[in-house]
């Protein structure tokens, strides 16, 4: 079941509710002062953020051959190590 941010129009208060789509539709029909709203989403790629690196065998056997074929030479990795060091 998804989580919805529900806005109470008269007060501007936003609450988070966990319910099915059918329950949400019933809730909104019974309570016209409420509507679904979206808060700012925070999305991040853990690899790009440096939190997690791909496995070394994936780098060696998948990424390195692709780089070699496309670029013809090792290039700087986003992990600050030349791809030839893999």
PyMOL Python script that loads the backbone (N, CA, C, O; Angstrom):
from pymol import cmd

cmd.read_pdbstr("""\
ATOM      1  N   UNK A   1       0.840  -1.182   0.000  1.00  0.00           N
ATOM      2  CA  UNK A   1       0.000   0.000   0.000  1.00  0.00           C
ATOM      3  C   UNK A   1       0.882   1.241   0.000  1.00  0.00           C
ATOM      4  O   UNK A   1       1.908   1.279   0.679  1.00  0.00           O
ATOM      5  N   UNK A   2       0.484   2.249  -0.757  1.00  0.00           N
ATOM      6  CA  UNK A   2       1.273   3.477  -0.813  1.00  0.00           C
ATOM      7  C   UNK A   2       0.968   4.430   0.338  1.00  0.00           C
ATOM      8  O   UNK A   2      -0.038   4.300   1.036  1.00  0.00           O
ATOM      9  N   UNK A   3       1.855   5.373   0.505  1.00  0.00           N
ATOM     10  CA  UNK A   3       1.691   6.429   1.493  1.00  0.00           C
ATOM     11  C   UNK A   3       1.333   7.703   0.752  1.00  0.00           C
ATOM     12  O   UNK A   3       1.953   8.029  -0.260  1.00  0.00           O
ATOM     13  N   UNK A   4       0.338   8.426   1.246  1.00  0.00           N
ATOM     14  CA  UNK A   4      -0.123   9.651   0.610  1.00  0.00           C
ATOM     15  C   UNK A   4       0.057  10.824   1.557  1.00  0.00           C
ATOM     16  O   UNK A   4      -0.108  10.686   2.769  1.00  0.00           O
ATOM     17  N   UNK A   5       0.400  11.988   0.996  1.00  0.00           N
ATOM     18  CA  UNK A   5       0.425  13.233   1.751  1.00  0.00           C
ATOM     19  C   UNK A   5      -0.932  13.884   1.533  1.00  0.00           C
ATOM     20  O   UNK A   5      -1.293  14.227   0.407  1.00  0.00           O
ATOM     21  N   UNK A   6      -1.684  14.051   2.625  1.00  0.00           N
ATOM     22  CA  UNK A   6      -3.036  14.591   2.558  1.00  0.00           C
ATOM     23  C   UNK A   6      -3.024  16.007   3.133  1.00  0.00           C
ATOM     24  O   UNK A   6      -2.589  16.224   4.264  1.00  0.00           O
ATOM     25  N   UNK A   7      -3.506  16.970   2.340  1.00  0.00           N
ATOM     26  CA  UNK A   7      -3.564  18.370   2.744  1.00  0.00           C
ATOM     27  C   UNK A   7      -4.964  18.714   3.214  1.00  0.00           C
ATOM     28  O   UNK A   7      -5.940  18.453   2.510  1.00  0.00           O
ATOM     29  N   UNK A   8      -5.070  19.306   4.416  1.00  0.00           N
ATOM     30  CA  UNK A   8      -6.343  19.836   4.906  1.00  0.00           C
ATOM     31  C   UNK A   8      -6.401  21.283   4.432  1.00  0.00           C
ATOM     32  O   UNK A   8      -5.680  22.134   4.953  1.00  0.00           O
ATOM     33  N   UNK A   9      -7.253  21.569   3.450  1.00  0.00           N
ATOM     34  CA  UNK A   9      -7.276  22.868   2.778  1.00  0.00           C
ATOM     35  C   UNK A   9      -7.483  24.056   3.724  1.00  0.00           C
ATOM     36  O   UNK A   9      -6.749  25.038   3.610  1.00  0.00           O
ATOM     37  N   UNK A  10      -8.451  24.013   4.655  1.00  0.00           N
ATOM     38  CA  UNK A  10      -8.673  25.192   5.501  1.00  0.00           C
ATOM     39  C   UNK A  10      -7.484  25.540   6.417  1.00  0.00           C
ATOM     40  O   UNK A  10      -7.220  26.719   6.653  1.00  0.00           O
ATOM     41  N   UNK A  11      -6.772  24.540   6.930  1.00  0.00           N
ATOM     42  CA  UNK A  11      -5.685  24.817   7.870  1.00  0.00           C
ATOM     43  C   UNK A  11      -4.309  24.766   7.227  1.00  0.00           C
ATOM     44  O   UNK A  11      -3.356  25.327   7.769  1.00  0.00           O
ATOM     45  N   UNK A  12      -4.186  24.099   6.070  1.00  0.00           N
ATOM     46  CA  UNK A  12      -2.890  23.957   5.418  1.00  0.00           C
ATOM     47  C   UNK A  12      -2.025  22.864   6.026  1.00  0.00           C
ATOM     48  O   UNK A  12      -0.854  22.731   5.672  1.00  0.00           O
ATOM     49  N   UNK A  13      -2.592  22.082   6.937  1.00  0.00           N
ATOM     50  CA  UNK A  13      -1.851  21.003   7.597  1.00  0.00           C
ATOM     51  C   UNK A  13      -1.727  19.805   6.655  1.00  0.00           C
ATOM     52  O   UNK A  13      -2.699  19.405   6.014  1.00  0.00           O
ATOM     53  N   UNK A  14      -0.528  19.242   6.578  1.00  0.00           N
ATOM     54  CA  UNK A  14      -0.282  18.071   5.736  1.00  0.00           C
ATOM     55  C   UNK A  14       0.007  16.883   6.641  1.00  0.00           C
ATOM     56  O   UNK A  14       0.876  16.948   7.510  1.00  0.00           O
ATOM     57  N   UNK A  15      -0.734  15.794   6.426  1.00  0.00           N
ATOM     58  CA  UNK A  15      -0.504  14.562   7.178  1.00  0.00           C
ATOM     59  C   UNK A  15      -0.186  13.445   6.202  1.00  0.00           C
ATOM     60  O   UNK A  15      -0.575  13.487   5.035  1.00  0.00           O
ATOM     61  N   UNK A  16       0.519  12.463   6.692  1.00  0.00           N
ATOM     62  CA  UNK A  16       0.898  11.325   5.870  1.00  0.00           C
ATOM     63  C   UNK A  16      -0.007  10.150   6.236  1.00  0.00           C
ATOM     64  O   UNK A  16      -0.141   9.807   7.410  1.00  0.00           O
ATOM     65  N   UNK A  17      -0.624   9.541   5.236  1.00  0.00           N
ATOM     66  CA  UNK A  17      -1.527   8.416   5.479  1.00  0.00           C
ATOM     67  C   UNK A  17      -1.140   7.236   4.604  1.00  0.00           C
ATOM     68  O   UNK A  17      -0.758   7.389   3.444  1.00  0.00           O
ATOM     69  N   UNK A  18      -1.251   6.060   5.196  1.00  0.00           N
ATOM     70  CA  UNK A  18      -0.915   4.795   4.543  1.00  0.00           C
ATOM     71  C   UNK A  18      -2.220   4.068   4.270  1.00  0.00           C
ATOM     72  O   UNK A  18      -2.862   3.582   5.201  1.00  0.00           O
ATOM     73  N   UNK A  19      -2.628   3.983   2.984  1.00  0.00           N
ATOM     74  CA  UNK A  19      -3.913   3.356   2.652  1.00  0.00           C
ATOM     75  C   UNK A  19      -3.923   2.909   1.201  1.00  0.00           C
ATOM     76  O   UNK A  19      -3.071   3.300   0.403  1.00  0.00           O
ATOM     77  N   UNK A  20      -4.904   2.083   0.879  1.00  0.00           N
ATOM     78  CA  UNK A  20      -5.057   1.616  -0.499  1.00  0.00           C
ATOM     79  C   UNK A  20      -5.648   2.740  -1.352  1.00  0.00           C
ATOM     80  O   UNK A  20      -6.132   3.741  -0.824  1.00  0.00           O
ATOM     81  N   UNK A  21      -5.604   2.566  -2.658  1.00  0.00           N
ATOM     82  CA  UNK A  21      -6.172   3.569  -3.562  1.00  0.00           C
ATOM     83  C   UNK A  21      -7.683   3.667  -3.357  1.00  0.00           C
ATOM     84  O   UNK A  21      -8.242   4.764  -3.374  1.00  0.00           O
ATOM     85  N   UNK A  22      -8.345   2.526  -3.164  1.00  0.00           N
ATOM     86  CA  UNK A  22      -9.790   2.525  -2.937  1.00  0.00           C
ATOM     87  C   UNK A  22     -10.133   3.266  -1.644  1.00  0.00           C
ATOM     88  O   UNK A  22     -11.100   4.028  -1.599  1.00  0.00           O
ATOM     89  N   UNK A  23      -9.346   3.044  -0.599  1.00  0.00           N
ATOM     90  CA  UNK A  23      -9.585   3.737   0.671  1.00  0.00           C
ATOM     91  C   UNK A  23      -9.335   5.235   0.516  1.00  0.00           C
ATOM     92  O   UNK A  23     -10.051   6.048   1.100  1.00  0.00           O
ATOM     93  N   UNK A  24      -8.322   5.601  -0.269  1.00  0.00           N
ATOM     94  CA  UNK A  24      -8.051   7.019  -0.511  1.00  0.00           C
ATOM     95  C   UNK A  24      -9.221   7.679  -1.241  1.00  0.00           C
ATOM     96  O   UNK A  24      -9.660   8.764  -0.861  1.00  0.00           O
ATOM     97  N   UNK A  25      -9.725   7.026  -2.285  1.00  0.00           N
ATOM     98  CA  UNK A  25     -10.851   7.587  -3.033  1.00  0.00           C
ATOM     99  C   UNK A  25     -12.076   7.761  -2.144  1.00  0.00           C
ATOM    100  O   UNK A  25     -12.774   8.771  -2.243  1.00  0.00           O
ATOM    101  N   UNK A  26     -12.343   6.786  -1.275  1.00  0.00           N
ATOM    102  CA  UNK A  26     -13.477   6.883  -0.346  1.00  0.00           C
ATOM    103  C   UNK A  26     -13.256   8.010   0.650  1.00  0.00           C
ATOM    104  O   UNK A  26     -14.175   8.778   0.933  1.00  0.00           O
ATOM    105  N   UNK A  27     -12.027   8.116   1.190  1.00  0.00           N
ATOM    106  CA  UNK A  27     -11.700   9.170   2.153  1.00  0.00           C
ATOM    107  C   UNK A  27     -11.899  10.550   1.527  1.00  0.00           C
ATOM    108  O   UNK A  27     -12.478  11.438   2.154  1.00  0.00           O
ATOM    109  N   UNK A  28     -11.423  10.734   0.292  1.00  0.00           N
ATOM    110  CA  UNK A  28     -11.550  12.032  -0.369  1.00  0.00           C
ATOM    111  C   UNK A  28     -13.008  12.357  -0.715  1.00  0.00           C
ATOM    112  O   UNK A  28     -13.412  13.519  -0.673  1.00  0.00           O
ATOM    113  N   UNK A  29     -13.794  11.332  -1.056  1.00  0.00           N
ATOM    114  CA  UNK A  29     -15.216  11.550  -1.350  1.00  0.00           C
ATOM    115  C   UNK A  29     -15.968  11.939  -0.078  1.00  0.00           C
ATOM    116  O   UNK A  29     -16.859  12.787  -0.124  1.00  0.00           O
ATOM    117  N   UNK A  30     -15.621  11.329   1.055  1.00  0.00           N
ATOM    118  CA  UNK A  30     -16.288  11.619   2.322  1.00  0.00           C
ATOM    119  C   UNK A  30     -15.800  12.927   2.957  1.00  0.00           C
ATOM    120  O   UNK A  30     -16.513  13.516   3.769  1.00  0.00           O
ATOM    121  N   UNK A  31     -14.608  13.382   2.603  1.00  0.00           N
ATOM    122  CA  UNK A  31     -14.010  14.574   3.202  1.00  0.00           C
ATOM    123  C   UNK A  31     -13.575  15.551   2.110  1.00  0.00           C
ATOM    124  O   UNK A  31     -12.423  15.510   1.680  1.00  0.00           O
ATOM    125  N   UNK A  32     -14.466  16.423   1.657  1.00  0.00           N
ATOM    126  CA  UNK A  32     -14.126  17.325   0.562  1.00  0.00           C
ATOM    127  C   UNK A  32     -13.097  18.404   0.936  1.00  0.00           C
ATOM    128  O   UNK A  32     -12.552  19.059   0.048  1.00  0.00           O
ATOM    129  N   UNK A  33     -12.826  18.597   2.226  1.00  0.00           N
ATOM    130  CA  UNK A  33     -11.840  19.597   2.654  1.00  0.00           C
ATOM    131  C   UNK A  33     -10.405  19.087   2.529  1.00  0.00           C
ATOM    132  O   UNK A  33      -9.463  19.828   2.807  1.00  0.00           O
ATOM    133  N   UNK A  34     -10.229  17.843   2.118  1.00  0.00           N
ATOM    134  CA  UNK A  34      -8.899  17.246   1.999  1.00  0.00           C
ATOM    135  C   UNK A  34      -8.565  16.999   0.530  1.00  0.00           C
ATOM    136  O   UNK A  34      -9.451  16.750  -0.287  1.00  0.00           O
ATOM    137  N   UNK A  35      -7.293  17.069   0.212  1.00  0.00           N
ATOM    138  CA  UNK A  35      -6.825  16.720  -1.133  1.00  0.00           C
ATOM    139  C   UNK A  35      -5.424  16.133  -1.019  1.00  0.00           C
ATOM    140  O   UNK A  35      -4.715  16.368  -0.041  1.00  0.00           O
ATOM    141  N   UNK A  36      -5.039  15.366  -2.037  1.00  0.00           N
ATOM    142  CA  UNK A  36      -3.719  14.759  -2.068  1.00  0.00           C
ATOM    143  C   UNK A  36      -2.735  15.822  -2.555  1.00  0.00           C
ATOM    144  O   UNK A  36      -3.001  16.534  -3.523  1.00  0.00           O
ATOM    145  N   UNK A  37      -1.611  15.917  -1.878  1.00  0.00           N
ATOM    146  CA  UNK A  37      -0.560  16.845  -2.270  1.00  0.00           C
ATOM    147  C   UNK A  37       0.764  16.095  -2.323  1.00  0.00           C
ATOM    148  O   UNK A  37       0.861  14.964  -1.848  1.00  0.00           O
ATOM    149  N   UNK A  38       1.759  16.713  -2.888  1.00  0.00           N
ATOM    150  CA  UNK A  38       3.063  16.071  -2.974  1.00  0.00           C
ATOM    151  C   UNK A  38       4.100  16.978  -2.338  1.00  0.00           C
ATOM    152  O   UNK A  38       4.218  18.152  -2.691  1.00  0.00           O
ATOM    153  N   UNK A  39       4.835  16.431  -1.415  1.00  0.00           N
ATOM    154  CA  UNK A  39       5.950  17.168  -0.835  1.00  0.00           C
ATOM    155  C   UNK A  39       7.134  17.026  -1.776  1.00  0.00           C
ATOM    156  O   UNK A  39       7.094  16.239  -2.722  1.00  0.00           O
ATOM    157  N   UNK A  40       8.173  17.777  -1.518  1.00  0.00           N
ATOM    158  CA  UNK A  40       9.363  17.709  -2.364  1.00  0.00           C
ATOM    159  C   UNK A  40       9.994  16.331  -2.230  1.00  0.00           C
ATOM    160  O   UNK A  40      10.277  15.865  -1.127  1.00  0.00           O
ATOM    161  N   UNK A  41      10.207  15.693  -3.369  1.00  0.00           N
ATOM    162  CA  UNK A  41      10.818  14.367  -3.367  1.00  0.00           C
ATOM    163  C   UNK A  41      12.331  14.517  -3.359  1.00  0.00           C
ATOM    164  O   UNK A  41      12.883  15.380  -4.042  1.00  0.00           O
ATOM    165  N   UNK A  42      12.992  13.678  -2.589  1.00  0.00           N
ATOM    166  CA  UNK A  42      14.439  13.677  -2.558  1.00  0.00           C
ATOM    167  C   UNK A  42      14.918  12.345  -3.111  1.00  0.00           C
ATOM    168  O   UNK A  42      14.827  11.307  -2.455  1.00  0.00           O
ATOM    169  N   UNK A  43      15.432  12.401  -4.336  1.00  0.00           N
ATOM    170  CA  UNK A  43      15.871  11.197  -5.017  1.00  0.00           C
ATOM    171  C   UNK A  43      17.370  11.323  -5.266  1.00  0.00           C
ATOM    172  O   UNK A  43      17.845  12.366  -5.716  1.00  0.00           O
ATOM    173  N   UNK A  44      18.101  10.272  -4.977  1.00  0.00           N
ATOM    174  CA  UNK A  44      19.530  10.300  -5.218  1.00  0.00           C
ATOM    175  C   UNK A  44      20.035   8.928  -5.616  1.00  0.00           C
ATOM    176  O   UNK A  44      19.541   7.907  -5.138  1.00  0.00           O
ATOM    177  N   UNK A  45      21.005   8.915  -6.479  1.00  0.00           N
ATOM    178  CA  UNK A  45      21.635   7.681  -6.907  1.00  0.00           C
ATOM    179  C   UNK A  45      22.756   7.367  -5.927  1.00  0.00           C
ATOM    180  O   UNK A  45      23.717   8.133  -5.853  1.00  0.00           O
ATOM    181  N   UNK A  46      22.677   6.272  -5.169  1.00  0.00           N
ATOM    182  CA  UNK A  46      23.708   5.995  -4.165  1.00  0.00           C
ATOM    183  C   UNK A  46      25.100   5.830  -4.756  1.00  0.00           C
ATOM    184  O   UNK A  46      26.086   6.148  -4.090  1.00  0.00           O
ATOM    185  N   UNK A  47      25.206   5.343  -5.985  1.00  0.00           N
ATOM    186  CA  UNK A  47      26.519   5.192  -6.606  1.00  0.00           C
ATOM    187  C   UNK A  47      27.095   6.567  -6.941  1.00  0.00           C
ATOM    188  O   UNK A  47      28.268   6.830  -6.677  1.00  0.00           O
ATOM    189  N   UNK A  48      26.271   7.444  -7.522  1.00  0.00           N
ATOM    190  CA  UNK A  48      26.731   8.782  -7.873  1.00  0.00           C
ATOM    191  C   UNK A  48      27.067   9.605  -6.640  1.00  0.00           C
ATOM    192  O   UNK A  48      27.957  10.455  -6.685  1.00  0.00           O
ATOM    193  N   UNK A  49      26.368   9.362  -5.544  1.00  0.00           N
ATOM    194  CA  UNK A  49      26.635  10.091  -4.306  1.00  0.00           C
ATOM    195  C   UNK A  49      27.849   9.541  -3.569  1.00  0.00           C
ATOM    196  O   UNK A  49      28.290  10.122  -2.577  1.00  0.00           O
ATOM    197  N   UNK A  50      28.388   8.433  -4.046  1.00  0.00           N
ATOM    198  CA  UNK A  50      29.578   7.867  -3.413  1.00  0.00           C
ATOM    199  C   UNK A  50      29.283   7.012  -2.205  1.00  0.00           C
ATOM    200  O   UNK A  50      30.200   6.627  -1.479  1.00  0.00           O
ATOM    201  N   UNK A  51      28.026   6.708  -1.978  1.00  0.00           N
ATOM    202  CA  UNK A  51      27.650   5.888  -0.829  1.00  0.00           C
ATOM    203  C   UNK A  51      27.977   4.428  -1.097  1.00  0.00           C
ATOM    204  O   UNK A  51      28.369   3.696  -0.189  1.00  0.00           O
ATOM    205  N   UNK A  52      27.817   4.011  -2.337  1.00  0.00           N
ATOM    206  CA  UNK A  52      28.054   2.614  -2.694  1.00  0.00           C
ATOM    207  C   UNK A  52      28.712   2.547  -4.063  1.00  0.00           C
ATOM    208  O   UNK A  52      28.252   3.191  -5.006  1.00  0.00           O
ATOM    209  N   UNK A  53      29.750   1.798  -4.176  1.00  0.00           N
ATOM    210  CA  UNK A  53      30.401   1.594  -5.463  1.00  0.00           C
ATOM    211  C   UNK A  53      29.935   0.265  -6.048  1.00  0.00           C
ATOM    212  O   UNK A  53      29.583  -0.652  -5.306  1.00  0.00           O
ATOM    213  N   UNK A  54      29.932   0.160  -7.373  1.00  0.00           N
ATOM    214  CA  UNK A  54      29.571  -1.125  -7.968  1.00  0.00           C
ATOM    215  C   UNK A  54      30.639  -2.167  -7.630  1.00  0.00           C
ATOM    216  O   UNK A  54      31.788  -1.808  -7.371  1.00  0.00           O
ATOM    217  N   UNK A  55      30.279  -3.444  -7.629  1.00  0.00           N
ATOM    218  CA  UNK A  55      31.247  -4.499  -7.315  1.00  0.00           C
ATOM    219  C   UNK A  55      32.452  -4.452  -8.262  1.00  0.00           C
ATOM    220  O   UNK A  55      32.322  -4.102  -9.435  1.00  0.00           O
ATOM    221  N   UNK A  56      33.618  -4.808  -7.732  1.00  0.00           N
ATOM    222  CA  UNK A  56      34.849  -4.717  -8.517  1.00  0.00           C
ATOM    223  C   UNK A  56      34.837  -5.643  -9.733  1.00  0.00           C
ATOM    224  O   UNK A  56      35.384  -5.287 -10.776  1.00  0.00           O
ATOM    225  N   UNK A  57      34.220  -6.831  -9.621  1.00  0.00           N
ATOM    226  CA  UNK A  57      34.178  -7.714 -10.784  1.00  0.00           C
ATOM    227  C   UNK A  57      33.272  -7.149 -11.882  1.00  0.00           C
ATOM    228  O   UNK A  57      33.517  -7.403 -13.061  1.00  0.00           O
ATOM    229  N   UNK A  58      32.242  -6.395 -11.528  1.00  0.00           N
ATOM    230  CA  UNK A  58      31.400  -5.718 -12.511  1.00  0.00           C
ATOM    231  C   UNK A  58      32.217  -4.642 -13.229  1.00  0.00           C
ATOM    232  O   UNK A  58      32.109  -4.479 -14.444  1.00  0.00           O
ATOM    233  N   UNK A  59      33.029  -3.915 -12.472  1.00  0.00           N
ATOM    234  CA  UNK A  59      33.871  -2.885 -13.062  1.00  0.00           C
ATOM    235  C   UNK A  59      34.890  -3.515 -14.007  1.00  0.00           C
ATOM    236  O   UNK A  59      35.091  -3.030 -15.120  1.00  0.00           O
ATOM    237  N   UNK A  60      35.538  -4.606 -13.560  1.00  0.00           N
ATOM    238  CA  UNK A  60      36.586  -5.258 -14.356  1.00  0.00           C
ATOM    239  C   UNK A  60      36.047  -5.887 -15.633  1.00  0.00           C
ATOM    240  O   UNK A  60      36.611  -5.698 -16.710  1.00  0.00           O
ATOM    241  N   UNK A  61      34.964  -6.628 -15.511  1.00  0.00           N
ATOM    242  CA  UNK A  61      34.510  -7.467 -16.620  1.00  0.00           C
ATOM    243  C   UNK A  61      33.402  -6.845 -17.471  1.00  0.00           C
ATOM    244  O   UNK A  61      33.100  -7.359 -18.548  1.00  0.00           O
ATOM    245  N   UNK A  62      32.798  -5.766 -17.019  1.00  0.00           N
ATOM    246  CA  UNK A  62      31.733  -5.142 -17.798  1.00  0.00           C
ATOM    247  C   UNK A  62      32.119  -3.714 -18.198  1.00  0.00           C
ATOM    248  O   UNK A  62      32.174  -3.389 -19.384  1.00  0.00           O
ATOM    249  N   UNK A  63      32.385  -2.869 -17.205  1.00  0.00           N
ATOM    250  CA  UNK A  63      32.650  -1.468 -17.499  1.00  0.00           C
ATOM    251  C   UNK A  63      33.980  -1.249 -18.206  1.00  0.00           C
ATOM    252  O   UNK A  63      34.056  -0.473 -19.158  1.00  0.00           O
ATOM    253  N   UNK A  64      35.023  -1.924 -17.752  1.00  0.00           N
ATOM    254  CA  UNK A  64      36.343  -1.715 -18.338  1.00  0.00           C
ATOM    255  C   UNK A  64      36.374  -2.085 -19.830  1.00  0.00           C
ATOM    256  O   UNK A  64      36.900  -1.302 -20.622  1.00  0.00           O
ATOM    257  N   UNK A  65      35.838  -3.238 -20.247  1.00  0.00           N
ATOM    258  CA  UNK A  65      35.809  -3.532 -21.686  1.00  0.00           C
ATOM    259  C   UNK A  65      34.982  -2.527 -22.494  1.00  0.00           C
ATOM    260  O   UNK A  65      35.332  -2.212 -23.631  1.00  0.00           O
ATOM    261  N   UNK A  66      33.901  -2.028 -21.922  1.00  0.00           N
ATOM    262  CA  UNK A  66      33.095  -1.020 -22.621  1.00  0.00           C
ATOM    263  C   UNK A  66      33.908   0.250 -22.810  1.00  0.00           C
ATOM    264  O   UNK A  66      33.937   0.823 -23.900  1.00  0.00           O
ATOM    265  N   UNK A  67      34.569   0.687 -21.739  1.00  0.00           N
ATOM    266  CA  UNK A  67      35.392   1.889 -21.830  1.00  0.00           C
ATOM    267  C   UNK A  67      36.514   1.714 -22.845  1.00  0.00           C
ATOM    268  O   UNK A  67      36.802   2.622 -23.626  1.00  0.00           O
ATOM    269  N   UNK A  68      37.139   0.555 -22.830  1.00  0.00           N
ATOM    270  CA  UNK A  68      38.254   0.285 -23.742  1.00  0.00           C
ATOM    271  C   UNK A  68      37.782   0.342 -25.196  1.00  0.00           C
ATOM    272  O   UNK A  68      38.464   0.893 -26.059  1.00  0.00           O
ATOM    273  N   UNK A  69      36.611  -0.234 -25.452  1.00  0.00           N
ATOM    274  CA  UNK A  69      36.092  -0.259 -26.809  1.00  0.00           C
ATOM    275  C   UNK A  69      35.605   1.119 -27.259  1.00  0.00           C
ATOM    276  O   UNK A  69      35.836   1.510 -28.404  1.00  0.00           O
ATOM    277  N   UNK A  70      34.939   1.854 -26.378  1.00  0.00           N
ATOM    278  CA  UNK A  70      34.378   3.143 -26.762  1.00  0.00           C
ATOM    279  C   UNK A  70      35.405   4.266 -26.768  1.00  0.00           C
ATOM    280  O   UNK A  70      35.391   5.120 -27.655  1.00  0.00           O
ATOM    281  N   UNK A  71      36.295   4.266 -25.779  1.00  0.00           N
ATOM    282  CA  UNK A  71      37.217   5.384 -25.635  1.00  0.00           C
ATOM    283  C   UNK A  71      38.631   5.047 -26.092  1.00  0.00           C
ATOM    284  O   UNK A  71      39.411   5.959 -26.366  1.00  0.00           O
ATOM    285  N   UNK A  72      38.978   3.789 -26.182  1.00  0.00           N
ATOM    286  CA  UNK A  72      40.283   3.377 -26.652  1.00  0.00           C
ATOM    287  C   UNK A  72      41.412   3.537 -25.653  1.00  0.00           C
ATOM    288  O   UNK A  72      42.535   3.105 -25.911  1.00  0.00           O
ATOM    289  N   UNK A  73      41.133   4.140 -24.541  1.00  0.00           N
ATOM    290  CA  UNK A  73      42.159   4.329 -23.515  1.00  0.00           C
ATOM    291  C   UNK A  73      41.466   4.445 -22.154  1.00  0.00           C
ATOM    292  O   UNK A  73      40.274   4.750 -22.096  1.00  0.00           O
ATOM    293  N   UNK A  74      42.185   4.209 -21.078  1.00  0.00           N
ATOM    294  CA  UNK A  74      41.574   4.374 -19.760  1.00  0.00           C
ATOM    295  C   UNK A  74      41.176   5.842 -19.549  1.00  0.00           C
ATOM    296  O   UNK A  74      41.854   6.755 -20.021  1.00  0.00           O
ATOM    297  N   UNK A  75      40.109   6.041 -18.861  1.00  0.00           N
ATOM    298  CA  UNK A  75      39.676   7.400 -18.553  1.00  0.00           C
ATOM    299  C   UNK A  75      39.477   7.520 -17.052  1.00  0.00           C
ATOM    300  O   UNK A  75      39.424   6.517 -16.340  1.00  0.00           O
ATOM    301  N   UNK A  76      39.369   8.736 -16.586  1.00  0.00           N
ATOM    302  CA  UNK A  76      39.164   8.960 -15.161  1.00  0.00           C
ATOM    303  C   UNK A  76      37.776   8.459 -14.765  1.00  0.00           C
ATOM    304  O   UNK A  76      36.785   8.743 -15.436  1.00  0.00           O
ATOM    305  N   UNK A  77      37.725   7.729 -13.693  1.00  0.00           N
ATOM    306  CA  UNK A  77      36.465   7.220 -13.177  1.00  0.00           C
ATOM    307  C   UNK A  77      35.855   8.258 -12.254  1.00  0.00           C
ATOM    308  O   UNK A  77      36.556   9.148 -11.773  1.00  0.00           O
ATOM    309  N   UNK A  78      34.565   8.154 -12.002  1.00  0.00           N
ATOM    310  CA  UNK A  78      33.956   9.078 -11.050  1.00  0.00           C
ATOM    311  C   UNK A  78      34.375   8.765  -9.620  1.00  0.00           C
ATOM    312  O   UNK A  78      34.024   9.501  -8.697  1.00  0.00           O
ATOM    313  N   UNK A  79      35.127   7.672  -9.426  1.00  0.00           N
ATOM    314  CA  UNK A  79      35.631   7.327  -8.096  1.00  0.00           C
ATOM    315  C   UNK A  79      37.063   7.811  -7.918  1.00  0.00           C
ATOM    316  O   UNK A  79      37.753   7.399  -6.985  1.00  0.00           O
ATOM    317  N   UNK A  80      37.507   8.688  -8.818  1.00  0.00           N
ATOM    318  CA  UNK A  80      38.821   9.328  -8.771  1.00  0.00           C
ATOM    319  C   UNK A  80      39.982   8.345  -8.902  1.00  0.00           C
ATOM    320  O   UNK A  80      41.079   8.603  -8.407  1.00  0.00           O
ATOM    321  N   UNK A  81      39.737   7.227  -9.566  1.00  0.00           N
ATOM    322  CA  UNK A  81      40.818   6.292  -9.860  1.00  0.00           C
ATOM    323  C   UNK A  81      40.770   5.983 -11.340  1.00  0.00           C
ATOM    324  O   UNK A  81      39.686   5.771 -11.884  1.00  0.00           O
ATOM    325  N   UNK A  82      41.908   5.952 -12.006  1.00  0.00           N
ATOM    326  CA  UNK A  82      41.895   5.613 -13.434  1.00  0.00           C
ATOM    327  C   UNK A  82      41.329   4.212 -13.635  1.00  0.00           C
ATOM    328  O   UNK A  82      41.588   3.316 -12.832  1.00  0.00           O
ATOM    329  N   UNK A  83      40.569   4.023 -14.687  1.00  0.00           N
ATOM    330  CA  UNK A  83      39.928   2.730 -14.915  1.00  0.00           C
ATOM    331  C   UNK A  83      40.952   1.628 -15.175  1.00  0.00           C
ATOM    332  O   UNK A  83      40.619   0.449 -15.049  1.00  0.00           O
ATOM    333  N   UNK A  84      42.198   1.978 -15.536  1.00  0.00           N
ATOM    334  CA  UNK A  84      43.233   0.954 -15.778  1.00  0.00           C
ATOM    335  C   UNK A  84      43.667   0.275 -14.483  1.00  0.00           C
ATOM    336  O   UNK A  84      44.286  -0.788 -14.524  1.00  0.00           O
ATOM    337  N   UNK A  85      43.352   0.871 -13.338  1.00  0.00           N
ATOM    338  CA  UNK A  85      43.745   0.287 -12.049  1.00  0.00           C
ATOM    339  C   UNK A  85      42.840  -0.868 -11.627  1.00  0.00           C
ATOM    340  O   UNK A  85      43.139  -1.564 -10.656  1.00  0.00           O
ATOM    341  N   UNK A  86      41.744  -1.078 -12.343  1.00  0.00           N
ATOM    342  CA  UNK A  86      40.805  -2.122 -11.956  1.00  0.00           C
ATOM    343  C   UNK A  86      41.438  -3.443 -12.267  1.00  0.00           C
ATOM    344  O   UNK A  86      40.834  -4.489 -12.027  1.00  0.00           O
TER     345      UNK A  86
END
""", "prot")
cmd.dss("prot")
cmd.show_as("cartoon", "prot")
cmd.util.cbc("prot")
cmd.orient("prot")
